[in-house]
Each structure stands twice: as structure tokens, then as C-alpha cells.
Amino acid sequence: MAILKNPKTYADKANKVQIMSLINGLIDKGKFNRSDIDKSLDGLNLINKPSYQVMEEILKQFCELTYNIKTKTYTV
């Protein structure tokens, strides 16, 4: 979250742009599942991927997010 709120270096600014595009892409879908999150994260070339709980918390900072246990989908 620190990179999103206060990027310090040029690399941090570049990472912020990539992360924000991932977040906006998922929000624009409206309905997505965990495999969609994985596909989005694959495009970022990350060494360590965040857990689903961390991604859920980050997305909750930007929108109202609900998880349907039966269909295993997230809805914005």
C-alpha cells in the first residue's frame, strides 16, 4: 500500500502505474474469480505474488467488494 500512497523512486512510480492498471482492470470487469486475479498478476512479472487475502484488502480500498462462496466469484 505504501507504493500506491507515496511512491518514492522512479521504479515505485512505474510499479504504481502497473498495480493501478491491474486494479482498474479487475474493477471494470465487475465480476471475476481467483483465476482472473492470477492472470492479471502474471502480467506484472512479480517475484512474489500477494495472497488472495492481500489482493482482496487492496481491492476493498478502491471499491465495495463482495465474495460469493457458492460461485466462488468476487463482485464489485
Secondary structure, 3 states (H helix, E strand, C coil): CHHHHCCCCHHHHHHHHHHHHHHHHHHHHCEECHHHHHHHHHCCCCCCCCCHHHHHHHHHHHCCCEEECCCCEEEC
